Amino acid sequence: MSPMFRALAIRNYRVYAAGALVSNVGTLGLHRDQLRGLLREHQVRRCLHGVYVSTEVPDSRDLRIAALRLVVPPYGILYGCTAAWALTVDTFAPGQRFDLVPQCVVPHGMGRVKMVGVRCVEGYLPPGDVMDVGGLSATVPVRTTVDLLRTLRRPYALAAGDGMAHAGLVTVGEVTGYLTRLKGFPGIVQARELAPMIEPLAESPGESWQRLRLIDAGFPRPRAQLLVCDHRGRVVARLDHGYPEVRAGAEYDGREFHEHDADRERDGERRAYLCRVLGWRIEVAGQEETLGRDDSFERVMGGYLGINPDLPRQW
């Protein structure tokens, strides 16, 4: 039996697999075909590349750390998206969300780990940039955030910074302050530009992408999670992005919360009330419109704001 398959389950924050943590599904009496059958029947799910967990086990920080222990070398330091993931902040780009291959830094001279399911680079990290996460080493949140701002594509980088701030792991001041210490690092110019744009109130990557489109178009930074009140002062809506001075707003409709007919109907009624009764103008976009090349979003918002957008967009 190939050692690439590993299975684990967690109950009450203790690690078990048929009574003990194992490194090979063969010790559970499972064949490869049986594992595939369990995946098809949704009895287990893949937690990392080569690491599987019962679908009855909820996602948690402890689960993610237990899974990482099975594949990360003991001298490896989690960094980038993996360091954030260990803290339950998902900062992956859409196309990499289900890659599930951990990234770690190993000391110079140790050699890169050549094993399936782990991506290692050689490097040096100062001791102050490393912390313990459940027995694993990982970059501290501010260093993790800076690395994400430097290395990810522009919209995904800002979404990662927003996610770390929304989780309460970093502040804008901490990130901008840390960046003053770095010189000559790849991507440092992008990181310094994006750091002041971090918005702790952003609740999804899509909101971050949409806000970046507004800012990159030359529009003023919108207010995030703007509460809208009716004529009696009652809160009737909360907009992802808003310009209350001109009663213009933008909302991101992601699949997770807007894919059902009831969700769309409720959103439609709310927006109709805002426009018909309160005089707001709302532009709505989903992932395809937000990450696509169509610039109609900027043109519509520019019309609302009375500003000609800076086009074409560079991402």
Sequence and secondary structure as in RCSB ss.txt:
>XXXX:A:sequence
MSPMFRALAIRNYRVYAAGALVSNVGTLGLHRDQLRGLLREHQVRRCLHGVYVSTEVPDSRDLRIAALRLVVPPY
GILYGCTAAWALTVDTFAPGQRFDLVPQCVVPHGMGRVKMVGVRCVEGYLPPGDVMDVGGLSATVPVRTTVDLLR
TLRRPYALAAGDGMAHAGLVTVGEVTGYLTRLKGFPGIVQARELAPMIEPLAESPGESWQRLRLIDAGFPRPRAQ
LLVCDHRGRVVARLDHGYPEVRAGAEYDGREFHEHDADRERDGERRAYLCRVLGWRIEVAGQEETLGRDDSFERV
MGGYLGINPDLPRQW
>XXXX:A:secstr
  TT EEEEEETTEEESTTS  S GGGGT  HHHHHHHHHTTSEEEEETTEEEETTS   HHHHHHHHHHHS TT
 EE HHHHHHHTT     GGGTTT   EEEE TTS     TT EEEE    GGGEEEETTEEEE HHHHHHHHHH
HS HHHHHHHHHHHHHTTS  HHHHHHHHTT  S TTHHHHHHHGGG  TT  SHHHHHHHHHHHHTT    EEE
EEEE TTS EEEEEEEEETTTTEEEEE  HHHH SHHHHHHHHHHHHHHHHTT  EEEEE HHHHHSS  HHHHH
HHHHHT     S   
